[in-house]
Amino acid sequence: MTPRGSALSISVIGTGYLGATHAAAMSELGFDVVGVDSDPAKIAALAAGRLPFFEPELPELIQTHLATGRLRFTTDLAEAVGGSDIHFVCVGTPQRAGSHAANTDFVENAVAEIARALRRDAVVVGKSTVPVGTAGRLQELLGALVPDGIDAELIWNPEFLREGKAVRDTLHPDRIVIGGASARAETLMRELYAGPISDGAPVIACDLPTAELVKVSANAFLATKISFINAIAELCEAAGADVTVLADALGHDARIGRQFLNAGLGFGGGCLPKDIRALTHRAAELGAMGAVALLEQVDDINMHQRQLVVELALQACNGSPLLSRIGVLGAAFKPHTDDVRDSPALNVAAALHLRGAQVAVYDPAARETGRRTFPTLGFVDSMEAAVAGADVLLLLTEWPEFLAADPEIVGRMVRRRTIIDARNCLDPALWRAAGWTLKGLGRASARSTELRTLQLT
């Protein structure tokens, strides 16, 4: 994308995953951007072109625009805000301690600090994922704290980043949502996103509550698709069917689609679990109990998948994990990220470790983040080290390196050729031809070439 250039200047408050990506992308779109964070170590790393997390393409983008001068980072919020026209709030909304509710303290503090630091008319743009109703309160907070004579407006522009594809998702969004904007603010936002809009990205202008609900509703729907196919996988297992073939057949229906119909270990990460729980909590507060019942079931099914894989691993160890070595392939919640927040893979590995199994975990990107989360787990630096002498292998994150593994070569390294494919991403025939006992989830018919007769009683 060719930068177009603009007199508009931007501050991005919060330089975590969302903020660092958004700051770099806005620079790529041609704007002067300053990223602000209270953590001096994080700012020093970003100013040197280093990321404190793994995200493809982002380090190169940051380094490019540090060099062009369109991107810089600082801990001085007042200086950054005072010299900018548009201010993006990209701070975290973690789960509140002792509750499923989202903690909006960081967002409220950021808006208050921006308000006090304003020296010119401005638009404050919320990108953080917040419970519906938050933006209305923030509008009142902004109005109460802005210095006299300054016109400041708060709007909402939710983010839709996928870890591992964040740069692409920001520069080429599949939609741009602008909530609660006046005509002037909407014009400014359309100027900011002129590049993506000219490439065909649709703009949805709406009220604040709708904008607040879009991101969490999208995540809830995707989570529901995943839990649906995992529930059907259990039915397939009982009936002798193959859920992978079933999902392919469903995916040909244009009303359904194939994405997010991969049965397996379920979803995790820093967004889906947190967002659906926060949405459940907020729905209960508002009395929308139908949504509460649905989302609780989605969450329950997802957590059940983790326990199911633990039980399959224990069965493969003949019920004696204390005497077994388990090779775990994957720690991140999905490939192409080092994020282990609420990771199903790491959860399963830790559960087996706590039962006394000798667990060796390998992940191409998430070794260090995994070690920090579970320092007592045995992390190794290669796939070969993970599989060496293993009684059971668990494929828990579908990294390309694992999918490309040669079952015959891997078979020479293990003690027993037993693998649990918790992501249903391996070719069962290929692995079984190499002498492996392979167990998937909901793939009963793939374990035998014999015809089965289902007797209904």
TORZA-484089 format. One record per residue (C-alpha): residue in one letter; chain; x, y, z. Coordinates in Angstrom, 3 decimals. Layout:
N
NODE   lumdren   doke       east      north         up
NODE         A      A          X          Y          Z
...
This chain:
457
NODE   lumdren   doke       east      north         up
NODE         M      A      0.000      0.000      0.000
NODE         T      A      1.451      3.400     -0.985
NODE         P      A      1.452      5.925      1.861
NODE         R      A     -0.661      8.921      0.921
NODE         G      A      0.581     11.514      3.403
NODE         S      A     -1.517     13.820      5.574
NODE         A      A     -1.283     16.825      7.852
NODE         L      A     -3.170     14.867     10.516
NODE         S      A     -1.097     13.642     13.443
NODE         I      A     -2.027     10.682     15.631
NODE         S      A     -1.303      9.518     19.157
NODE         V      A     -1.847      5.882     20.140
NODE         I      A     -2.270      5.333     23.867
NODE         G      A     -1.107      1.860     24.844
NODE         T      A      1.569      0.006     22.890
NODE         G      A      0.706     -3.589     23.586
NODE         Y      A     -0.347     -5.943     20.821
NODE         L      A     -3.177     -3.738     19.554
NODE         G      A     -1.479     -0.374     20.041
NODE         A      A      1.891     -1.280     18.515
NODE         T      A      0.179     -2.784     15.478
NODE         H      A     -2.175      0.165     15.028
NODE         A      A      0.605      2.729     15.402
NODE         A      A      2.781      1.021     12.802
NODE         A      A     -0.141      0.589     10.400
NODE         M      A     -1.185      4.236     10.666
NODE         S      A      2.398      5.192      9.835
NODE         E      A      2.243      2.902      6.813
NODE         L      A     -0.927      4.729      5.728
NODE         G      A      1.058      7.970      5.687
NODE         F      A      0.441      9.635      9.034
NODE         D      A      2.773     10.948     11.725
NODE         V      A      2.197      8.714     14.751
NODE         V      A      3.459      8.683     18.321
NODE         G      A      2.899      5.623     20.485
NODE         V      A      2.547      6.217     24.226
NODE         D      A      3.006      3.783     27.096
NODE         S      A      3.760      4.068     30.812
NODE         D      A      6.287      1.198     30.634
NODE         P      A      9.750      2.656     29.900
NODE         A      A     11.234     -0.747     29.035
NODE         K      A      8.519     -1.419     26.447
NODE         I      A      8.974      2.032     24.909
NODE         A      A     12.759      1.596     24.753
NODE         A      A     12.363     -1.748     22.975
NODE         L      A      9.857     -0.383     20.452
NODE         A      A     12.006      2.707     19.829
NODE         A      A     14.819      0.299     18.947
NODE         G      A     12.550     -1.637     16.602
NODE         R      A     12.105     -4.639     18.908
NODE         L      A      8.787     -6.263     19.834
NODE         P      A      8.054     -7.773     23.259
NODE         F      A      5.826    -10.346     21.519
NODE         F      A      5.813    -12.369     18.304
NODE         E      A      3.801    -11.089     15.342
NODE         P      A      4.784    -11.713     11.697
NODE         E      A      5.630     -8.618      9.600
NODE         L      A      5.190     -6.163     12.468
NODE         P      A      8.876     -5.714     13.459
NODE         E      A      9.780     -4.874      9.875
NODE         L      A      6.923     -2.357      9.625
NODE         I      A      7.965     -0.635     12.849
NODE         Q      A     11.607     -0.492     11.791
NODE         T      A     10.640      0.950      8.398
NODE         H      A      8.678      3.822      9.876
NODE         L      A     11.096      4.556     12.677
NODE         A      A     13.489      5.153      9.798
NODE         T      A     11.063      7.322      7.818
NODE         G      A     10.410      9.415     10.918
NODE         R      A      6.655      8.906     10.747
NODE         L      A      6.680      6.714     13.865
NODE         R      A      8.087      7.320     17.319
NODE         F      A      7.430      6.138     20.863
NODE         T      A      7.393      7.968     24.181
NODE         T      A      6.343      7.733     27.823
NODE         D      A      5.302     11.415     27.822
NODE         L      A      1.538     11.291     27.277
NODE         A      A      0.999     15.019     27.723
NODE         E      A      3.558     15.865     25.032
NODE         A      A      2.180     13.258     22.625
NODE         V      A     -1.456     14.252     23.099
NODE         G      A     -0.732     17.964     23.030
NODE         G      A      0.781     17.682     19.564
NODE         S      A     -1.797     15.346     17.978
NODE         D      A     -5.216     15.682     16.371
NODE         I      A     -6.619     12.173     16.801
NODE         H      A     -6.052      9.953     19.815
NODE         F      A     -6.562      6.184     19.703
NODE         V      A     -7.178      4.383     22.998
NODE         C      A     -5.624      0.922     22.664
NODE         V      A     -5.148     -0.166     26.277
NODE         G      A     -6.151     -3.544     27.673
NODE         T      A     -9.454     -4.589     29.206
NODE         P      A     -8.498     -7.727     31.158
NODE         Q      A    -10.929     -9.840     33.079
NODE         R      A    -11.642     -8.273     36.461
NODE         A      A    -10.257    -10.271     39.394
NODE         G      A    -12.891    -12.498     40.950
NODE         S      A    -15.389    -11.882     38.153
NODE         H      A    -16.044    -12.512     34.471
NODE         A      A    -16.601     -8.779     33.985
NODE         A      A    -14.136     -6.753     31.919
NODE         N      A    -11.899     -4.359     33.816
NODE         T      A    -12.268     -0.961     32.109
NODE         D      A    -10.041      0.943     34.558
NODE         F      A     -7.198      1.295     32.053
NODE         V      A     -9.540      2.693     29.400
NODE         E      A    -11.089      5.179     31.809
NODE         N      A     -7.674      6.308     33.043
NODE         A      A     -6.425      6.743     29.476
NODE         V      A     -9.415      8.874     28.473
NODE         A      A     -9.031     11.009     31.606
NODE         E      A     -5.326     11.565     30.941
NODE         I      A     -5.998     12.453     27.311
NODE         A      A     -8.704     14.929     28.333
NODE         R      A     -6.418     16.741     30.761
NODE         A      A     -3.573     16.893     28.220
NODE         L      A     -5.560     18.279     25.256
NODE         R      A     -4.307     21.576     23.838
NODE         R      A     -6.353     21.637     20.632
NODE         D      A     -9.662     20.334     19.282
NODE         A      A     -9.499     16.556     18.973
NODE         V      A    -11.255     13.288     18.342
NODE         V      A    -10.678     10.528     20.898
NODE         V      A    -11.162      7.104     19.320
NODE         G      A    -11.780      4.010     21.422
NODE         K      A    -10.401      0.791     19.930
NODE         S      A    -10.258     -1.320     23.089
NODE         T      A    -12.909     -4.010     23.529
NODE         V      A    -15.298     -2.794     26.230
NODE         P      A    -18.700     -3.816     27.649
NODE         V      A    -21.630     -2.107     25.971
NODE         G      A    -22.441      1.129     27.781
NODE         T      A    -18.817      1.987     28.572
NODE         A      A    -18.431      4.555     25.792
NODE         G      A    -21.394      6.569     27.030
NODE         R      A    -19.746      6.922     30.442
NODE         L      A    -16.463      7.855     28.789
NODE         Q      A    -18.168     10.596     26.785
NODE         E      A    -19.338     12.160     30.049
NODE         L      A    -15.875     11.772     31.585
NODE         L      A    -14.222     13.414     28.592
NODE         G      A    -16.670     16.320     28.626
NODE         A      A    -16.094     16.916     32.332
NODE         L      A    -12.292     17.014     32.114
NODE         V      A    -11.528     18.764     28.812
NODE         P      A    -10.085     22.272     29.314
NODE         D      A    -12.376     25.204     28.518
NODE         G      A    -12.425     26.300     24.884
NODE         I      A    -11.442     22.899     23.460
NODE         D      A    -13.864     20.796     21.417
NODE         A      A    -13.262     17.082     22.042
NODE         E      A    -15.405     14.211     20.798
NODE         L      A    -15.279     10.528     21.741
NODE         I      A    -16.208      7.870     19.179
NODE         W      A    -15.689      4.100     18.909
NODE         N      A    -13.765      2.234     16.198
NODE         P      A    -13.439     -1.413     17.337
NODE         E      A    -10.467     -3.543     16.332
NODE         F      A    -10.753     -6.893     14.542
NODE         L      A     -7.168     -8.145     14.639
NODE         R      A     -6.292    -11.810     14.338
NODE         E      A     -3.035    -12.774     15.990
NODE         G      A     -0.597    -13.875     13.329
NODE         K      A     -2.356    -11.692     10.738
NODE         A      A     -2.607     -8.376     12.571
NODE         V      A     -0.727     -6.243     10.044
NODE         R      A     -2.832     -7.487      7.169
NODE         D      A     -6.045     -7.055      9.154
NODE         T      A     -5.208     -3.423      9.951
NODE         L      A     -4.069     -2.395      6.484
NODE         H      A     -6.735     -4.413      4.650
NODE         P      A     -9.716     -4.631      7.033
NODE         D      A    -12.825     -6.526      6.003
NODE         R      A    -14.929     -3.725      7.558
NODE         I      A    -14.469     -0.401      9.345
NODE         V      A    -16.949      0.374     12.101
NODE         I      A    -17.333      3.976     13.287
NODE         G      A    -19.651      4.460     16.255
NODE         G      A    -21.169      7.641     17.654
NODE         A      A    -19.357     10.035     15.311
NODE         S      A    -20.479     13.501     14.287
NODE         A      A    -20.219     14.436     10.614
NODE         R      A    -16.844     16.073     11.300
NODE         A      A    -15.441     13.076     13.157
NODE         E      A    -16.677     10.631     10.532
NODE         T      A    -15.010     12.740      7.828
NODE         L      A    -11.707     12.581      9.747
NODE         M      A    -11.989      8.813     10.166
NODE         R      A    -12.715      8.362      6.479
NODE         E      A     -9.599     10.407      5.752
NODE         L      A     -7.561      8.190      8.065
NODE         Y      A     -8.828      5.026      6.405
NODE         A      A     -8.929      6.408      2.854
NODE         G      A     -6.478      3.761      1.645
NODE         P      A     -8.421      0.720      2.882
NODE         I      A    -11.714      2.326      1.833
NODE         S      A    -10.418      2.864     -1.701
NODE         D      A     -9.422     -0.822     -1.717
NODE         G      A    -13.033     -1.767     -1.007
NODE         A      A    -13.314     -1.948      2.789
NODE         P      A    -16.941     -1.139      3.708
NODE         V      A    -17.660      1.511      6.346
NODE         I      A    -20.438      0.917      8.878
NODE         A      A    -21.455      4.096     10.691
NODE         C      A    -23.602      3.416     13.748
NODE         D      A    -24.376      4.431     17.317
NODE         L      A    -21.991      3.828     20.204
NODE         P      A    -23.695      0.742     21.712
NODE         T      A    -23.750     -1.036     18.355
NODE         A      A    -20.062     -0.277     17.788
NODE         E      A    -19.212     -1.589     21.257
NODE         L      A    -21.090     -4.830     20.587
NODE         V      A    -19.691     -5.634     17.133
NODE         K      A    -16.326     -7.071     18.222
NODE         V      A    -17.597     -9.160     21.131
NODE         S      A    -20.557    -10.401     19.080
NODE         A      A    -18.234    -11.458     16.252
NODE         N      A    -16.020    -13.329     18.708
NODE         A      A    -19.040    -14.939     20.354
NODE         F      A    -20.330    -16.138     16.993
NODE         L      A    -16.963    -17.629     16.028
NODE         A      A    -16.700    -19.298     19.423
NODE         T      A    -20.183    -20.716     18.926
NODE         K      A    -19.192    -22.247     15.575
NODE         I      A    -16.172    -23.891     17.190
NODE         S      A    -18.155    -25.274     20.110
NODE         F      A    -20.913    -26.432     17.768
NODE         I      A    -18.558    -28.541     15.653
NODE         N      A    -16.894    -29.897     18.800
NODE         A      A    -20.289    -30.977     20.134
NODE         I      A    -20.993    -32.637     16.779
NODE         A      A    -17.554    -34.295     16.942
NODE         E      A    -18.660    -36.071     20.105
NODE         L      A    -21.726    -37.309     18.238
NODE         C      A    -19.548    -38.441     15.316
NODE         E      A    -17.318    -40.377     17.684
NODE         A      A    -20.311    -42.208     19.167
NODE         A      A    -21.877    -42.878     15.768
NODE         G      A    -18.740    -43.974     13.923
NODE         A      A    -18.632    -40.897     11.654
NODE         D      A    -15.808    -38.564     10.606
NODE         V      A    -16.330    -34.966     11.728
NODE         T      A    -13.710    -33.641      9.296
NODE         V      A    -15.580    -34.950      6.275
NODE         L      A    -18.831    -33.776      7.835
NODE         A      A    -17.417    -30.258      8.275
NODE         D      A    -16.276    -30.216      4.644
NODE         A      A    -19.808    -31.086      3.571
NODE         L      A    -21.296    -28.388      5.817
NODE         G      A    -18.799    -25.839      4.545
NODE         H      A    -20.101    -26.091      0.991
NODE         D      A    -23.318    -24.505      2.214
NODE         A      A    -22.832    -20.783      1.541
NODE         R      A    -24.979    -19.984      4.563
NODE         I      A    -22.541    -21.794      6.853
NODE         G      A    -19.030    -21.685      5.381
NODE         R      A    -16.048    -23.878      6.268
NODE         Q      A    -14.054    -21.489      8.466
NODE         F      A    -14.085    -22.159     12.231
NODE         L      A    -15.571    -25.625     11.698
NODE         N      A    -12.401    -27.486     12.645
NODE         A      A    -13.188    -29.827     15.514
NODE         G      A    -10.480    -30.323     18.087
NODE         L      A     -9.018    -28.878     21.240
NODE         G      A    -11.080    -25.677     21.067
NODE         F      A    -10.381    -21.963     21.276
NODE         G      A     -8.198    -19.940     23.609
NODE         G      A     -6.062    -16.818     23.544
NODE         G      A     -6.464    -13.365     24.978
NODE         C      A     -9.709    -12.486     23.189
NODE         L      A    -12.337    -15.181     22.623
NODE         P      A    -12.533    -16.671     26.143
NODE         K      A    -12.307    -13.280     27.856
NODE         D      A    -14.728    -11.594     25.476
NODE         I      A    -17.471    -14.207     25.618
NODE         R      A    -17.285    -14.285     29.419
NODE         A      A    -17.432    -10.492     29.638
NODE         L      A    -20.347    -10.496     27.181
NODE         T      A    -22.106    -13.150     29.262
NODE         H      A    -21.634    -11.046     32.381
NODE         R      A    -22.903     -7.875     30.707
NODE         A      A    -25.865     -9.710     29.147
NODE         A      A    -26.852    -10.947     32.612
NODE         E      A    -26.646     -7.386     33.968
NODE         L      A    -28.990     -6.244     31.197
NODE         G      A    -31.359     -9.183     31.659
NODE         A      A    -30.687    -10.788     28.247
NODE         M      A    -30.842    -14.327     29.633
NODE         G      A    -31.157    -16.083     26.270
NODE         A      A    -27.703    -14.793     25.357
NODE         V      A    -26.410    -15.824     28.788
NODE         A      A    -27.625    -19.415     28.401
NODE         L      A    -26.161    -19.763     24.903
NODE         L      A    -22.761    -18.293     25.764
NODE         E      A    -22.401    -20.339     28.942
NODE         Q      A    -22.973    -23.514     26.932
NODE         V      A    -20.417    -22.423     24.334
NODE         D      A    -17.850    -21.882     27.090
NODE         D      A    -18.662    -25.193     28.798
NODE         I      A    -18.235    -27.187     25.581
NODE         N      A    -14.937    -25.478     24.898
NODE         M      A    -13.511    -26.269     28.322
NODE         H      A    -14.760    -29.867     28.039
NODE         Q      A    -12.496    -30.387     25.007
NODE         R      A     -9.407    -29.807     27.119
NODE         Q      A    -10.462    -32.390     29.666
NODE         L      A    -11.283    -34.824     26.873
NODE         V      A     -7.730    -34.591     25.489
NODE         V      A     -6.262    -35.041     28.968
NODE         E      A     -8.339    -38.210     29.376
NODE         L      A     -7.246    -39.515     25.962
NODE         A      A     -3.605    -38.953     26.942
NODE         L      A     -4.085    -40.783     30.233
NODE         Q      A     -5.702    -43.709     28.404
NODE         A      A     -2.742    -43.805     26.010
NODE         C      A     -0.461    -44.018     29.063
NODE         N      A     -2.454    -47.051     30.239
NODE         G      A     -3.600    -45.019     33.214
NODE         S      A     -0.022    -44.632     34.552
NODE         P      A      1.236    -41.131     33.730
NODE         L      A      3.942    -41.362     36.398
NODE         L      A      5.829    -43.844     34.248
NODE         S      A      5.239    -42.099     30.938
NODE         R      A      7.055    -39.511     28.869
NODE         I      A      4.719    -37.292     26.871
NODE         G      A      5.926    -35.171     23.973
NODE         V      A      3.792    -32.064     23.516
NODE         L      A      3.865    -30.272     20.173
NODE         G      A      2.586    -26.747     20.697
NODE         A      A      2.102    -24.297     23.556
NODE         A      A      0.608    -21.216     21.874
NODE         F      A     -3.179    -21.064     21.578
NODE         K      A     -2.791    -21.118     17.789
NODE         P      A      0.061    -21.074     15.263
NODE         H      A      1.960    -17.927     14.201
NODE         T      A      1.834    -16.333     17.651
NODE         D      A      3.621    -16.664     20.980
NODE         D      A      0.441    -15.946     22.937
NODE         V      A     -0.235    -18.539     25.643
NODE         R      A     -3.055    -16.697     27.403
NODE         D      A     -5.792    -19.242     28.142
NODE         S      A     -4.009    -21.609     25.748
NODE         P      A     -5.730    -25.011     25.501
NODE         A      A     -2.383    -26.563     24.565
NODE         L      A     -0.569    -25.262     27.611
NODE         N      A     -3.544    -26.102     29.807
NODE         V      A     -3.467    -29.752     28.695
NODE         A      A      0.316    -29.985     29.066
NODE         A      A      0.167    -28.532     32.588
NODE         A      A     -2.672    -30.881     33.612
NODE         L      A     -0.631    -33.916     32.553
NODE         H      A      2.450    -32.561     34.304
NODE         L      A      0.440    -32.161     37.513
NODE         R      A     -0.593    -35.821     37.218
NODE         G      A      3.050    -36.807     37.306
NODE         A      A      3.847    -37.370     33.645
NODE         Q      A      7.243    -36.344     32.300
NODE         V      A      6.189    -33.688     29.792
NODE         A      A      8.450    -32.194     27.123
NODE         V      A      6.893    -29.172     25.368
NODE         Y      A      8.089    -27.634     22.126
NODE         D      A      6.669    -24.586     20.356
NODE         P      A      8.455    -22.672     17.575
NODE         A      A      7.531    -19.253     19.029
NODE         A      A      6.014    -19.665     22.495
NODE         R      A      8.795    -21.312     24.488
NODE         E      A      9.644    -18.214     26.525
NODE         T      A      6.073    -17.049     27.083
NODE         G      A      5.186    -20.618     28.023
NODE         R      A      8.064    -20.857     30.484
NODE         R      A      6.991    -17.622     32.149
NODE         T      A      3.438    -18.935     32.540
NODE         F      A      4.332    -22.491     33.664
NODE         P      A      7.981    -22.423     34.814
NODE         T      A      7.788    -25.985     36.175
NODE         L      A      6.928    -27.468     32.774
NODE         G      A      9.719    -28.993     30.727
NODE         F      A     10.211    -26.834     27.632
NODE         V      A     12.645    -27.982     24.960
NODE         D      A     14.181    -26.163     22.005
NODE         S      A     13.321    -28.484     19.123
NODE         M      A     10.697    -30.884     17.890
NODE         E      A     13.289    -33.653     18.001
NODE         A      A     13.880    -33.049     21.709
NODE         A      A     10.142    -33.191     22.401
NODE         V      A      9.541    -36.484     20.634
NODE         A      A     12.704    -38.275     21.725
NODE         G      A     11.803    -41.340     23.815
NODE         A      A      8.137    -40.358     24.062
NODE         D      A      5.492    -42.915     24.971
NODE         V      A      2.773    -40.606     23.642
NODE         L      A      2.836    -37.545     21.379
NODE         L      A      0.215    -34.808     21.610
NODE         L      A     -0.226    -32.428     18.687
NODE         L      A     -1.882    -29.434     20.359
NODE         T      A     -1.029    -26.461     18.103
NODE         E      A     -1.099    -26.869     14.341
NODE         W      A      2.231    -25.254     13.413
NODE         P      A      3.308    -26.014      9.805
NODE         E      A      6.467    -27.661     11.149
NODE         F      A      4.364    -30.316     12.864
NODE         L      A      2.051    -30.861      9.915
NODE         A      A      5.031    -31.420      7.617
NODE         A      A      6.701    -33.990      9.897
NODE         D      A      7.544    -37.360      8.345
NODE         P      A      5.795    -40.045     10.454
NODE         E      A      8.476    -42.617      9.662
NODE         I      A     11.337    -40.349     10.779
NODE         V      A      9.451    -39.282     13.914
NODE         G      A      8.653    -42.932     14.609
NODE         R      A     12.352    -43.771     14.902
NODE         M      A     12.725    -41.234     17.746
NODE         V      A      9.849    -42.247     20.016
NODE         R      A      9.508    -45.180     22.384
NODE         R      A      5.955    -45.967     21.252
NODE         R      A      4.257    -44.832     18.048
NODE         T      A      1.172    -43.302     19.655
NODE         I      A     -0.067    -39.830     18.789
NODE         I      A     -3.140    -37.841     19.751
NODE         D      A     -3.980    -35.368     17.015
NODE         A      A     -5.988    -32.863     19.054
NODE         R      A     -6.339    -30.536     16.073
NODE         N      A     -7.437    -33.146     13.509
NODE         C      A     -4.805    -31.821     11.116
NODE         L      A     -2.776    -34.951     10.300
NODE         D      A     -3.502    -37.525      7.590
NODE         P      A     -4.581    -40.619      9.570
NODE         A      A     -3.859    -43.031      6.709
NODE         L      A     -0.317    -41.695      6.269
NODE         W      A      0.537    -42.004      9.950
NODE         R      A     -1.102    -45.385     10.403
NODE         A      A      0.768    -46.714      7.390
NODE         A      A      3.947    -45.837      9.296
NODE         G      A      2.798    -47.977     12.225
NODE         W      A      1.294    -45.263     14.406
NODE         T      A     -1.735    -45.519     16.630
NODE         L      A     -3.418    -42.189     15.903
NODE         K      A     -6.367    -40.801     17.810
NODE         G      A     -8.284    -37.755     16.575
NODE         L      A    -11.395    -36.101     17.929
NODE         G      A    -14.660    -37.106     16.295
NODE         R      A    -12.942    -39.195     13.612
NODE         A      A    -14.108    -42.671     14.529
NODE         S      A    -14.624    -43.759     10.915
NODE         A      A    -11.091    -42.717     10.003
NODE         R      A     -9.691    -45.392     12.324
NODE         S      A    -10.870    -48.266     10.177
NODE         T      A    -11.464    -49.032      6.529
NODE         E      A    -14.102    -51.571      7.448
NODE         L      A    -17.732    -50.794      6.728
NODE         R      A    -19.728    -50.153      9.876
NODE         T      A    -23.373    -50.767     10.476
NODE         L      A    -25.022    -48.412     12.928
NODE         Q      A    -27.788    -50.174     14.836
NODE         L      A    -30.356    -47.853     16.359
NODE         T      A    -32.041    -49.172     19.465
